[in-house]
Amino acid sequence: MTDKSSQDRCDVRAGEKVVELPAQGDASVYFIGRIHTPWKSRKDCPKNAREARESEAICTIELDPRWAEGLKGVETCSHLIVLYWMDQARRDLVVQVPGHDRATGTGRGTFSLRSPVRPNPIAMSVVRLVKVEGTRLSVIGLDCLDGTPLIDLKPYFASTDAIADARVGWHVDRNPDSDN
């Protein structure tokens, strides 16, 4: 893992803003497993979960055996929420210029984006569960690099997790034909 606080600043895009990170963290996280995907580099990785679902690439979530009993009943789920740690992401950008906005140079606040670049690079995907074999789950819909640390798994409930009228104003305004 690379120390992001000493990361070369040459990869900061025009319009982006870097902040100094705190000297130490406030909490600890237990990685409960690893995610295995076909993607070894950022350029090959899907840009979002929708792209990943459309690729139909089967990824494997490998849970640490100590958590095996925590999978009891997960085989009954059609979809799961997967929380993972984007361990190769920068952590010090407060304003970012997304790749699709490079031409305009439009900076957006980190918390208005789904970018993995954030103070705590926690990512989330809703995946389709294909099968469970022991502590290995085969899923479709992940957008992370091979070897990404797993933070948590949760069942996805369409009845409570889906919000039909949710919107991101800047995205809708930029893409009026999109479903957000």
N, C-alpha and C positions, 0 to 999 in steps of 0.2 A: 504494500500500500504506500502511496506517495504522500508526503507531508504537504498538504494543500496550502498551508500558511507560507511556505517558502516557494511555492509554485512560480514559475517564470510568468511575468505579467504580459508577455508578448501575445498571449491568446485572449486578451480582453478586447472585445470588439468596440468599434467607435460607438459612443453613446452609452456604454456600460459603465457601472460604478462599482468599485471595490470598497468593502469596509474591513476594518481590522476585527479579527475573530477574538472571542474571549480567551484568556490564558488557559482555562480548563473548562471541562464540561460540568453540567449540573447533575447528570444521572448516568446510569449505565444501562446497556441493552444486552440481552443474551441472544446471540444468533442461534436459532433452533435448527438450522440446517443450511443447505446450499441449493442454489438453483442451477440447473444445467440446461443450456440453450445452445442452438447452433451458431450463435453470434460471438465472435472472438474480438471484434473491434466495433467502435461506435458507428463507423460508416456503414457497416453491414446490418446493424441492429435496427429493427422497426422504430419509427419515430414516435409511435404512440400505441396504446393497446388495441385500438381499432385496426391499425395496420397489421399488428401481430395476429389478431383473430382472423383477419382476411388471408393471412399467409398460410394458415392451417398448420404451422410448424408445431410439432409436439415437443414440449419441453418437459423436463423432469424436475420435480421438487424432491430433494432427498432430505428427509427429516433425521435429525440425530436420534439414534435408537432409544435414548432415555425418554423421549417424548412420544414413543410409539403408542402408548395407551391413550394419548390425547387425540388420536385419529379415530377412536371408536365412534361409529355413526357417520363419519365423513363420507363414506362410500354412498350414502343415500342422497348426497348433495349433487345437483347438476352443475352448480357454479360455486366458486369460492372467491373470497376477497383475499388477495395475497399482498402482504406488506413486506417490503424488502429494502435493504440498505444499498444505495447506489455508491459503493465504496470507491469508485474512480472519479466521482464528480467533484468539481470545485465546491467550496462552501462559503466563499467570501463575496459573492456578487449580490448586491442589493437591487441594482437595476440591470436588466438584461435586454439584449436585442436578439429576439428569436431569429433563427436562420431564415424563416419565411418573410421577415421584416427587414433584412439586411439592406435592401435597396432603399428603403425609406429611412432607415436608421432610427425607427421608432423604438424607444426604450420603454420597457414595461417593468413594473415592480415585481420582484421575485415572487411575492405571494399572490400575484394575479396570473401566474403561469403554472403549467404542469411540468416544467423543466426539472430535471434531476438536480440542477445546480441550485442549492439552497443551504441555509445554515445547518440543517439536519437533513441529509439527503435520503429521506424516507419516500419510497415510491409505493404506489398502490395500483393493482390491476384486478379486474374482475375476470376470472378465467373459467373456461369450461373444463370440468373434470372428466377425463376420458377413462381412467382406471386407477385403482389403488392396488399396489402389490407390496405388502409389508409396510415399510416406511418410505416407499417411493410412490409418488403421485405423478401420473402423466396428465398434462394439462395443455390447453390451447389458449393463447391470449397474452403471453408475457412479452415485455419489451425491454429486456435487460441482457446484459452480457453474461456469458458462461462463467459460473463460479460466484455469482452474486449472493451475498449473505441473506438468509431468510430471517425475518423478524417475527412474523405471525401469520396464521391462517384463520379465517373466519367464514362461516357460511354466508352466502349472499341470499338475501330475502328480497325478491322482486316487490313484495307487498310493502316493504318499509324502506328499502334502499334506493328504489327508483323514484325520481321526482320529475314528472313529465314536464312541468313548466319551468324548470331550472334553466338559467341562462347566464352567459358571460357576455355582457354588453359589448365590450370592445371586439370580441370575436364575431358576434352576430352582425355588428355594424361593418366589419371588414369583409365578411362573407354573408351577404344577405340571403343567399340561397341555401346556406348550410342549416343543418338541424341543431347547430351549436356545437 
